[in-house]
Amino acid sequence: MSVVEPIRISNSEIQTFKDCRRKWWLSYYRRLRPRTESKTGALALGSRVHQALDDYYSKGIPLLEAHSALIAKDKAELEAQIRDTYDLDAEAELGRIMLEGYLEWIEENGIDAELEMISTEEIIEMPLFDGKVILQGKIDMRVRRKADGVRMFRDFKTVGGSFTDFAAMAHMNEQILTYMMLETAQNKEGERSEGGIFTMLKKVKRSANARPPFYEQMEVRHNVFALRNFWQRIHGTLSDMLNVRQALDDGASHQLVVYPRPSRDCKWKCQFFAICPMFDDGSAAEQALSEAYVSADPYGYYNTEEKKGSE
């Protein structure tokens, strides 16, 4: 009798499914990614800043040195493919300025002094649906507040708009609720989890014309009622996802169960933007997919046994 492996799902996959089922179908169900990875743009810039911060906190690599190494790696790949590096050079300067200012900000305001780091890039899991589903999250940093010993998670965000806009929606952010649910499940006797800390870096060069603040930190908490209701809500969402997955396994048309949801954000945040209309206008979409995309594990970045921290 064969053992059925549980389906692993993250908040990122859930949000992709809720935002656009077609993108979810291509990214997670069919497990496709572009054959040529973009080294520039909002997502690439944020990923480098995020990785540099992880290297700084978990490995002790000087922050600007970590960022420079990531830029050098991406530049070498572009040059090997005989691709232009002009945009990357511009983003390298922006990233350096952002991180240089971040170091000044945490020093001047004692941002890190009140927190004890527990771990970075730690994977936390929770079985659901009698073990058929594993809800998982890769948390930037788990910390303990020195003043009272309360545990919290810390997430770094590079923000293109205003911090006010982000803060206005923070209490409805399902990433926060998911992480809080996962974090609370890790509590041992005598411990409690309070919520999340968002450390935000604005994507600006801090020039004379730029409007501060350029860095901000905010805490988000939810009470037990919010978490209980989210528990029910996430079960409803996961039920929908499992039903759609089963329909696809049974041969249902993708047009019927994983229809697209076009929006003004598609151009910058969806790697299938150019090919999406081809599924609807009679073009050779599958041929285009085979030429421009390759099979890849969307959870490849979870495949590590390393837990970086003190516990």
Summary of the structure (lengths in Angstrom):
residues: 311
radius of gyration: 20.8
end to end distance: 38.3
largest distance: 68.0
contacts: 866
relative contact order: 0.17
helix: 47%
strand: 21%
